[in-house]
Amino acid sequence: DIKGTQVTVKGRAKSNNRVAALMRNFDDSDWFDGPNLISVKAEKDAYNTFEVTMVQVNPKNTQQEDE
């Protein structure tokens, strides 16, 4: 779900480790800033549902700010 620059990702993962890996990937990305894990919930079907929010950024603008 995208509202302006606010991005919300909801999904299912086989383990908390996979959710953690996804969070690290968002954190390392030049395209997203401030990933925030809202929830992780174990489901009966051996999957975890999760929700992550973050802000979409333009890496070109970020590079200019860093210089």
Helices and strands as residue ranges (DSSP letters): E 2-3, E 6-13, H 16-28, E 32-42, E 48-56, H 59-66
